[in-house]
Amino acid sequence: MKKRIGILTSGGDCPGLNATIRGVAKALYQEFGTDDVQIVGISDGYAGLIQNQCRDMAPNEFSGILTMGGTILGTKRTPFKTMQVIGEDNVDKVKAMKDTYKKQKLDALLTLGGNGTHKTANLLSQEGLNVIGLPKTIDNDIFGTDVTFGFHTAVDIATDVIDRLHTTANSHGRIMVVEIMGNKAGWLTLYSGIAGGADTIVIPEIPFDIEKLSEACLRRAATGKAFSIIAVAEGAYSQDEAKLKKKERQKAREERGEITATNRIAKGIQEITGIETRTCVPGHMLRGGSPTAYDRILATKFGSRAAHLVAQEKYGYTVAMQGNEITENKLDEIAGKSKFVPMDDQMIITARDIGVSFGD
């Protein structure tokens, strides 16, 4: 009997989703034969699974997508915290997803996504569905894997942004504060900050002191360097904010008319140093465009591993890279956990060794 394998992409998009979809498809066709496997594309993530927005896909749909950014399946954010809550539409989302799985006669469901996606994947696995996860996020914060696809491409894009800021900052003698995506973890800001030669790096794992940030800029100015580049993760917060609970921190920011700390950092530094300070927010540009060679290779490896798991009927797992080996983790062991930058991480040590300030 022909195997039917559902696949969806959920959460924020990133480079490498299509490369992973292609890797899965090609490996499945090799494993079972084109005539013995049917890939079912599910539109817009879990929202499509809830609403039964599914279609049988032809093999030629997976050609020519290796280099494409975004996702040919479409994606939406369907927060895990709402999955078991029946809203005004009176839809039992978990039941609806299970019903779609049965209506489509799926043998397995492959979910490409980040932390929230993996929590829902684990929920569905516990509900009895055959689920395999594939870890994507530019934040690189999924527990149990050294790297996620999409991360290295975003590092390259963010590094290019920082590179370009050097010349304009130098020309005007300004301090440039660039906000890099990363709400909970600072991996992307840390890597691109070092690669782009940022003078100061501010990440959520190391709450900042505005005085220390300013002192770092003044030290550079004292050596005749009239400009500084500060890379700030969007989720960064001050040492004072670190004493507050998350909701208290959000309320305080709302009262100040802030969403992130970036503008406050720029304003504070300019007031203390007297040096003109500007902000730059590349935002969703970090998610866009074609994946790098590294991410194309990683995505293909992950897709291939997922196909092998299907062949082995080894469900309730998510693919991972540990060391240089492609492996897998149990969903129930990694779902709901985030991977943060540890203070003894070699990248932190390296940055401090070359004089990068973390504002602490």
SETI-525706 format. One line per field, with one value per residue (C-alpha): residue number from 1; residue in three letters; x, y, z. Coordinates in Angstrom, 1 decimal, m for minus. Example, Ala and Ser with C-alpha at 12.3 -4.5 7.8 and 13.67 -1.06 7.14 Angstrom:
BEGIN
seq c(1 | 2) .
type c(ALA | SER) .
xx c(12.3 | 13.7) .
yy c(m4.5 | m1.1) .
zz c(7.8 | 7.1) .
This chain:
BEGIN
seq c(1 | 2 | 3 | 4 | 5 | 6 | 7 | 8 | 9 | 10 | 11 | 12 | 13 | 14 | 15 | 16 | 17 | 18 | 19 | 20 | 21 | 22 | 23 | 24 | 25 | 26 | 27 | 28 | 29 | 30 | 31 | 32 | 33 | 34 | 35 | 36 | 37 | 38 | 39 | 40 | 41 | 42 | 43 | 44 | 45 | 46 | 47 | 48 | 49 | 50 | 51 | 52 | 53 | 54 | 55 | 56 | 57 | 58 | 59 | 60 | 61 | 62 | 63 | 64 | 65 | 66 | 67 | 68 | 69 | 70 | 71 | 72 | 73 | 74 | 75 | 76 | 77 | 78 | 79 | 80 | 81 | 82 | 83 | 84 | 85 | 86 | 87 | 88 | 89 | 90 | 91 | 92 | 93 | 94 | 95 | 96 | 97 | 98 | 99 | 100 | 101 | 102 | 103 | 104 | 105 | 106 | 107 | 108 | 109 | 110 | 111 | 112 | 113 | 114 | 115 | 116 | 117 | 118 | 119 | 120 | 121 | 122 | 123 | 124 | 125 | 126 | 127 | 128 | 129 | 130 | 131 | 132 | 133 | 134 | 135 | 136 | 137 | 138 | 139 | 140 | 141 | 142 | 143 | 144 | 145 | 146 | 147 | 148 | 149 | 150 | 151 | 152 | 153 | 154 | 155 | 156 | 157 | 158 | 159 | 160 | 161 | 162 | 163 | 164 | 165 | 166 | 167 | 168 | 169 | 170 | 171 | 172 | 173 | 174 | 175 | 176 | 177 | 178 | 179 | 180 | 181 | 182 | 183 | 184 | 185 | 186 | 187 | 188 | 189 | 190 | 191 | 192 | 193 | 194 | 195 | 196 | 197 | 198 | 199 | 200 | 201 | 202 | 203 | 204 | 205 | 206 | 207 | 208 | 209 | 210 | 211 | 212 | 213 | 214 | 215 | 216 | 217 | 218 | 219 | 220 | 221 | 222 | 223 | 224 | 225 | 226 | 227 | 228 | 229 | 230 | 231 | 232 | 233 | 234 | 235 | 236 | 237 | 238 | 239 | 240 | 241 | 242 | 243 | 244 | 245 | 246 | 247 | 248 | 249 | 250 | 251 | 252 | 253 | 254 | 255 | 256 | 257 | 258 | 259 | 260 | 261 | 262 | 263 | 264 | 265 | 266 | 267 | 268 | 269 | 270 | 271 | 272 | 273 | 274 | 275 | 276 | 277 | 278 | 279 | 280 | 281 | 282 | 283 | 284 | 285 | 286 | 287 | 288 | 289 | 290 | 291 | 292 | 293 | 294 | 295 | 296 | 297 | 298 | 299 | 300 | 301 | 302 | 303 | 304 | 305 | 306 | 307 | 308 | 309 | 310 | 311 | 312 | 313 | 314 | 315 | 316 | 317 | 318 | 319 | 320 | 321 | 322 | 323 | 324 | 325 | 326 | 327 | 328 | 329 | 330 | 331 | 332 | 333 | 334 | 335 | 336 | 337 | 338 | 339 | 340 | 341 | 342 | 343 | 344 | 345 | 346 | 347 | 348 | 349 | 350 | 351 | 352 | 353 | 354 | 355 | 356 | 357 | 358 | 359 | 360) .
type c(MET | LYS | LYS | ARG | ILE | GLY | ILE | LEU | THR | SER | GLY | GLY | ASP | CYS | PRO | GLY | LEU | ASN | ALA | THR | ILE | ARG | GLY | VAL | ALA | LYS | ALA | LEU | TYR | GLN | GLU | PHE | GLY | THR | ASP | ASP | VAL | GLN | ILE | VAL | GLY | ILE | SER | ASP | GLY | TYR | ALA | GLY | LEU | ILE | GLN | ASN | GLN | CYS | ARG | ASP | MET | ALA | PRO | ASN | GLU | PHE | SER | GLY | ILE | LEU | THR | MET | GLY | GLY | THR | ILE | LEU | GLY | THR | LYS | ARG | THR | PRO | PHE | LYS | THR | MET | GLN | VAL | ILE | GLY | GLU | ASP | ASN | VAL | ASP | LYS | VAL | LYS | ALA | MET | LYS | ASP | THR | TYR | LYS | LYS | GLN | LYS | LEU | ASP | ALA | LEU | LEU | THR | LEU | GLY | GLY | ASN | GLY | THR | HIS | LYS | THR | ALA | ASN | LEU | LEU | SER | GLN | GLU | GLY | LEU | ASN | VAL | ILE | GLY | LEU | PRO | LYS | THR | ILE | ASP | ASN | ASP | ILE | PHE | GLY | THR | ASP | VAL | THR | PHE | GLY | PHE | HIS | THR | ALA | VAL | ASP | ILE | ALA | THR | ASP | VAL | ILE | ASP | ARG | LEU | HIS | THR | THR | ALA | ASN | SER | HIS | GLY | ARG | ILE | MET | VAL | VAL | GLU | ILE | MET | GLY | ASN | LYS | ALA | GLY | TRP | LEU | THR | LEU | TYR | SER | GLY | ILE | ALA | GLY | GLY | ALA | ASP | THR | ILE | VAL | ILE | PRO | GLU | ILE | PRO | PHE | ASP | ILE | GLU | LYS | LEU | SER | GLU | ALA | CYS | LEU | ARG | ARG | ALA | ALA | THR | GLY | LYS | ALA | PHE | SER | ILE | ILE | ALA | VAL | ALA | GLU | GLY | ALA | TYR | SER | GLN | ASP | GLU | ALA | LYS | LEU | LYS | LYS | LYS | GLU | ARG | GLN | LYS | ALA | ARG | GLU | GLU | ARG | GLY | GLU | ILE | THR | ALA | THR | ASN | ARG | ILE | ALA | LYS | GLY | ILE | GLN | GLU | ILE | THR | GLY | ILE | GLU | THR | ARG | THR | CYS | VAL | PRO | GLY | HIS | MET | LEU | ARG | GLY | GLY | SER | PRO | THR | ALA | TYR | ASP | ARG | ILE | LEU | ALA | THR | LYS | PHE | GLY | SER | ARG | ALA | ALA | HIS | LEU | VAL | ALA | GLN | GLU | LYS | TYR | GLY | TYR | THR | VAL | ALA | MET | GLN | GLY | ASN | GLU | ILE | THR | GLU | ASN | LYS | LEU | ASP | GLU | ILE | ALA | GLY | LYS | SER | LYS | PHE | VAL | PRO | MET | ASP | ASP | GLN | MET | ILE | ILE | THR | ALA | ARG | ASP | ILE | GLY | VAL | SER | PHE | GLY | ASP) .
xx c(0.0 | 1.3 | 2.6 | 1.1 | 3.4 | 2.2 | 4.5 | 4.0 | 6.1 | 5.1 | 6.1 | 8.4 | 9.9 | 13.6 | 16.0 | 16.3 | 12.7 | 12.3 | 15.7 | 14.6 | 11.2 | 13.2 | 15.6 | 12.7 | 10.9 | 13.9 | 15.0 | 11.4 | 11.2 | 14.6 | 13.6 | 10.1 | 10.0 | 8.0 | 5.0 | 4.9 | 4.9 | 2.6 | 3.7 | 0.8 | 1.5 | m0.3 | m0.7 | 0.1 | 1.4 | m0.8 | m3.6 | m3.8 | m3.8 | m6.7 | m8.6 | m7.7 | m6.0 | m4.1 | m3.2 | m1.3 | 1.9 | 3.6 | 7.4 | 8.1 | 7.0 | 10.2 | 12.5 | 14.1 | 13.4 | 16.8 | 17.8 | 14.4 | 13.8 | 10.6 | 8.4 | 6.3 | 3.8 | 3.2 | 3.4 | 1.6 | 2.1 | m0.3 | 0.9 | 1.2 | m0.5 | m3.8 | m3.7 | m5.7 | m7.9 | m11.3 | m11.8 | m14.7 | m14.8 | m15.7 | m13.0 | m11.2 | m7.9 | m6.2 | m9.2 | m9.4 | m5.7 | m6.2 | m9.3 | m7.4 | m4.6 | m7.1 | m9.1 | m5.9 | m5.0 | m1.5 | 1.1 | 3.3 | 3.4 | 6.7 | 6.7 | 9.4 | 9.6 | 11.0 | 10.3 | 6.6 | 6.3 | 8.1 | 5.9 | 2.8 | 4.5 | 5.1 | 1.5 | 0.3 | 2.8 | 1.4 | m2.1 | m1.0 | 0.0 | 3.3 | 5.3 | 8.8 | 10.2 | 12.8 | 14.5 | 14.5 | 15.0 | 17.4 | 17.6 | 19.4 | 17.8 | 16.3 | 17.5 | 19.4 | 20.9 | 24.1 | 22.6 | 19.3 | 18.8 | 18.3 | 20.8 | 23.9 | 22.2 | 20.8 | 24.3 | 25.7 | 22.9 | 23.3 | 27.1 | 26.7 | 24.4 | 27.1 | 29.8 | 28.0 | 27.4 | 31.1 | 31.7 | 28.8 | 29.6 | 33.2 | 32.3 | 30.1 | 31.9 | 28.7 | 27.8 | 25.6 | 23.3 | 22.0 | 19.1 | 19.4 | 16.5 | 16.7 | 14.0 | 15.1 | 18.6 | 21.6 | 23.2 | 22.5 | 23.7 | 26.8 | 27.9 | 27.2 | 28.6 | 31.9 | 31.9 | 31.0 | 33.5 | 31.0 | 32.7 | 29.9 | 27.5 | 24.3 | 22.4 | 19.5 | 21.8 | 23.9 | 21.8 | 23.4 | 24.4 | 24.0 | 26.9 | 29.2 | 28.0 | 28.8 | 32.2 | 33.1 | 32.3 | 34.3 | 37.3 | 37.3 | 36.9 | 39.9 | 42.1 | 41.1 | 38.4 | 35.4 | 32.8 | 31.5 | 29.2 | 26.9 | 25.0 | 21.9 | 19.6 | 16.0 | 15.3 | 18.1 | 17.3 | 19.0 | 20.3 | 17.4 | 14.9 | 16.5 | 15.1 | 11.5 | 9.2 | 8.5 | 5.0 | 6.4 | 9.2 | 6.7 | 4.4 | 7.4 | 8.3 | 4.8 | 4.7 | 7.9 | 6.6 | 9.2 | 9.1 | 12.7 | 15.7 | 17.5 | 16.2 | 16.7 | 20.3 | 21.0 | 19.4 | 21.2 | 24.6 | 24.2 | 23.2 | 26.2 | 28.8 | 27.7 | 28.4 | 25.7 | 24.1 | 21.8 | 19.8 | 19.4 | 16.8 | 17.2 | 14.3 | 12.7 | 15.5 | 17.4 | 14.8 | 14.7 | 16.4 | 18.2 | 19.9 | 23.7 | 25.6 | 25.9 | 22.2 | 21.4 | 23.6 | 22.3 | 18.7 | 19.3 | 21.0 | 18.1 | 15.5 | 17.3 | 17.4 | 13.7 | 13.0 | 15.1 | 13.1 | 9.9 | 11.3 | 12.2 | 8.8 | 10.7 | 8.3 | 8.1 | 11.6 | 13.1 | 16.2 | 19.4 | 23.0 | 25.4 | 29.1 | 29.3 | 26.8 | 23.1 | 21.0 | 17.7 | 16.2 | 12.9 | 10.3 | 9.3 | 12.9 | 13.4 | 9.9 | 9.5 | 13.2 | 15.3 | 19.1 | 20.6 | 24.1 | 26.1 | 28.6 | 31.4 | 30.6 | 33.8 | 32.3 | 31.8 | 35.3 | 36.7 | 34.8 | 36.0 | 39.6 | 39.6 | 38.1 | 34.5 | 32.2 | 29.0 | 27.9 | 28.2) .
yy c(0.0 | 3.5 | 5.4 | 8.8 | 11.3 | 14.7 | 17.7 | 21.2 | 24.3 | 26.2 | 29.4 | 32.0 | 31.4 | 31.0 | 30.1 | 26.3 | 25.3 | 24.5 | 22.7 | 20.5 | 19.8 | 18.8 | 16.6 | 14.8 | 14.2 | 13.0 | 10.7 | 9.3 | 8.6 | 6.8 | 4.9 | 3.7 | 4.4 | 7.2 | 5.0 | 3.8 | 7.1 | 10.1 | 13.3 | 15.4 | 19.1 | 20.9 | 24.6 | 27.3 | 25.1 | 23.7 | 26.1 | 24.1 | 20.8 | 22.1 | 23.2 | 20.2 | 22.4 | 19.5 | 18.3 | 15.5 | 16.8 | 15.6 | 14.7 | 17.6 | 20.1 | 19.4 | 20.2 | 23.7 | 24.6 | 24.0 | 27.6 | 29.2 | 31.1 | 31.0 | 27.9 | 26.6 | 25.3 | 28.6 | 29.1 | 30.7 | 31.0 | 29.0 | 29.4 | 26.3 | 27.9 | 28.2 | 24.6 | 23.1 | 26.1 | 26.2 | 29.8 | 31.8 | 29.6 | 26.6 | 24.5 | 21.8 | 22.3 | 19.0 | 17.0 | 18.8 | 18.0 | 14.3 | 14.2 | 15.7 | 13.1 | 10.4 | 11.8 | 12.2 | 8.6 | 9.7 | 7.2 | 10.0 | 13.7 | 15.7 | 19.1 | 21.7 | 24.5 | 26.0 | 25.6 | 26.2 | 23.8 | 21.1 | 21.5 | 21.0 | 18.1 | 16.4 | 17.0 | 15.3 | 12.5 | 11.9 | 11.9 | 8.9 | 10.4 | 9.3 | 12.6 | 13.5 | 17.0 | 18.9 | 21.9 | 25.2 | 28.7 | 31.6 | 31.8 | 28.5 | 28.0 | 24.5 | 22.2 | 19.1 | 20.2 | 22.1 | 24.0 | 24.5 | 25.1 | 28.8 | 29.9 | 30.2 | 32.0 | 34.6 | 34.9 | 35.7 | 38.3 | 40.0 | 40.0 | 41.8 | 44.4 | 45.0 | 45.2 | 47.9 | 49.9 | 50.2 | 52.5 | 54.9 | 54.9 | 55.7 | 58.4 | 60.3 | 59.4 | 57.9 | 55.0 | 52.6 | 50.3 | 47.4 | 45.3 | 41.6 | 39.1 | 36.8 | 37.3 | 34.8 | 33.6 | 35.6 | 33.1 | 35.1 | 38.3 | 36.7 | 35.0 | 37.9 | 40.4 | 38.6 | 37.9 | 41.6 | 43.0 | 44.6 | 46.4 | 45.6 | 42.7 | 42.8 | 39.5 | 38.4 | 36.0 | 38.9 | 41.8 | 45.2 | 48.2 | 51.4 | 53.0 | 50.0 | 50.2 | 53.9 | 53.4 | 50.9 | 53.6 | 56.2 | 53.9 | 53.5 | 57.3 | 57.8 | 55.7 | 57.9 | 55.7 | 58.0 | 55.3 | 52.1 | 49.3 | 47.8 | 44.6 | 44.2 | 41.1 | 42.2 | 40.3 | 42.0 | 43.7 | 45.8 | 44.7 | 46.7 | 44.9 | 41.6 | 42.1 | 42.2 | 39.4 | 39.2 | 40.8 | 43.6 | 44.2 | 44.3 | 46.7 | 49.0 | 49.1 | 49.8 | 52.8 | 54.0 | 53.4 | 50.7 | 47.3 | 46.4 | 47.9 | 49.1 | 52.7 | 53.1 | 51.9 | 54.4 | 57.3 | 56.5 | 56.2 | 59.4 | 61.2 | 59.8 | 60.0 | 63.0 | 61.0 | 60.9 | 57.5 | 55.9 | 52.7 | 50.2 | 47.4 | 45.0 | 42.9 | 40.4 | 40.8 | 38.3 | 35.7 | 36.3 | 35.1 | 32.0 | 29.7 | 29.5 | 26.4 | 25.4 | 25.5 | 23.8 | 20.9 | 20.8 | 20.9 | 18.1 | 16.0 | 16.6 | 15.8 | 12.6 | 11.6 | 12.2 | 9.9 | 7.2 | 7.6 | 7.1 | 4.0 | 2.7 | 3.7 | 5.5 | 8.2 | 10.7 | 12.0 | 15.2 | 15.3 | 16.9 | 17.5 | 16.7 | 17.1 | 16.4 | 13.6 | 13.7 | 12.0 | 12.4 | 13.3 | 12.1 | 14.9 | 14.6 | 15.2 | 18.4 | 20.0 | 23.1 | 23.5 | 26.3 | 26.4 | 29.5 | 30.9 | 29.6 | 31.9 | 29.5 | 29.2 | 29.4 | 32.3 | 34.3 | 33.6 | 34.5 | 37.7 | 38.8 | 37.8 | 40.2 | 43.1 | 42.9 | 44.4 | 42.7 | 45.7 | 43.9) .
zz c(0.0 | m0.9 | 2.1 | 2.6 | 4.3 | 5.4 | 5.6 | 7.0 | 7.8 | 10.9 | 12.6 | 11.2 | 7.8 | 7.2 | 4.4 | 4.0 | 4.5 | 0.8 | 0.7 | 3.6 | 1.9 | m1.2 | 0.8 | 2.5 | m0.8 | m2.8 | 0.0 | 0.4 | m3.3 | m3.2 | m0.1 | m1.3 | m5.0 | m6.6 | m7.1 | m3.5 | m1.6 | m1.7 | m0.2 | 1.1 | 1.4 | 4.2 | 3.8 | 6.4 | 9.1 | 11.9 | 10.7 | 7.5 | 9.5 | 11.6 | 8.5 | 6.4 | 3.8 | 2.2 | m1.3 | m2.9 | m4.4 | m7.6 | m7.7 | m10.0 | m7.4 | m5.5 | m8.3 | m8.5 | m4.9 | m3.4 | m3.7 | m2.9 | 0.3 | 2.2 | 1.9 | m1.0 | 1.6 | 3.3 | 7.0 | 9.9 | 13.6 | 15.7 | 19.3 | 21.3 | 24.3 | 22.3 | 20.9 | 23.7 | 24.2 | 22.4 | 21.1 | 19.8 | 16.7 | 18.9 | 17.2 | 19.2 | 17.4 | 18.7 | 17.6 | 14.3 | 13.6 | 14.5 | 12.2 | 9.3 | 9.8 | 9.6 | 6.7 | 4.7 | 5.7 | 6.7 | 7.8 | 9.2 | 9.7 | 9.3 | 11.0 | 10.1 | 12.7 | 15.8 | 19.5 | 19.4 | 16.4 | 18.3 | 21.4 | 19.2 | 17.4 | 20.8 | 21.8 | 18.6 | 19.1 | 22.6 | 21.1 | 19.0 | 15.7 | 13.9 | 14.0 | 13.1 | 13.7 | 11.7 | 13.5 | 11.8 | 13.2 | 12.6 | 16.4 | 16.8 | 20.1 | 19.8 | 22.6 | 21.6 | 18.3 | 17.7 | 14.8 | 13.1 | 9.4 | 8.6 | 11.3 | 9.2 | 6.4 | 8.9 | 10.3 | 6.9 | 6.3 | 9.7 | 9.2 | 5.9 | 7.6 | 10.2 | 7.6 | 5.7 | 8.9 | 9.5 | 6.5 | 7.3 | 11.0 | 10.3 | 7.8 | 10.2 | 13.5 | 14.8 | 17.1 | 15.3 | 17.2 | 15.1 | 16.3 | 15.4 | 15.7 | 18.7 | 21.3 | 23.9 | 22.8 | 21.6 | 19.2 | 16.0 | 17.5 | 19.0 | 15.9 | 13.5 | 16.0 | 16.0 | 12.3 | 11.6 | 13.9 | 16.3 | 19.2 | 21.7 | 21.7 | 23.8 | 24.2 | 26.5 | 28.4 | 29.7 | 31.0 | 30.1 | 32.1 | 30.0 | 31.8 | 30.8 | 27.2 | 27.2 | 28.8 | 26.0 | 23.4 | 25.2 | 25.5 | 21.7 | 21.2 | 23.5 | 21.2 | 18.2 | 16.9 | 16.4 | 15.8 | 17.4 | 16.3 | 18.8 | 17.9 | 20.1 | 20.2 | 20.1 | 23.3 | 25.3 | 28.5 | 31.2 | 34.6 | 36.2 | 33.9 | 34.9 | 38.4 | 37.0 | 36.0 | 32.3 | 32.5 | 34.7 | 32.2 | 29.3 | 31.2 | 32.0 | 28.3 | 27.2 | 29.6 | 28.0 | 24.5 | 23.8 | 22.2 | 22.4 | 24.3 | 21.1 | 21.0 | 24.7 | 24.4 | 21.6 | 23.5 | 26.7 | 25.0 | 23.2 | 26.4 | 28.3 | 25.6 | 23.6 | 20.5 | 17.8 | 17.9 | 15.4 | 15.2 | 12.4 | 12.4 | 9.5 | 10.9 | 8.5 | 5.9 | 8.2 | 7.3 | 3.6 | 0.5 | m0.7 | 1.8 | 1.9 | 0.8 | 4.4 | 5.0 | 1.8 | 2.8 | 6.4 | 5.2 | 2.8 | 5.5 | 7.9 | 5.2 | 4.4 | 8.1 | 8.4 | 5.5 | 7.1 | 10.3 | 8.3 | 6.7 | 10.2 | 11.5 | 14.2 | 15.3 | 18.1 | 17.3 | 15.9 | 13.7 | 15.2 | 14.6 | 17.4 | 16.7 | 13.0 | 13.2 | 12.1 | 14.7 | 16.4 | 19.8 | 21.4 | 21.0 | 24.7 | 25.8 | 23.9 | 23.5 | 25.6 | 26.2 | 24.7 | 24.1 | 25.5 | 25.2 | 28.2 | 29.8 | 29.2 | 25.5 | 23.4 | 21.4 | 24.6 | 25.6 | 22.2 | 22.1 | 25.5 | 24.5 | 21.7 | 23.7 | 22.8 | 25.5 | 26.6 | 28.6 | 31.9) .
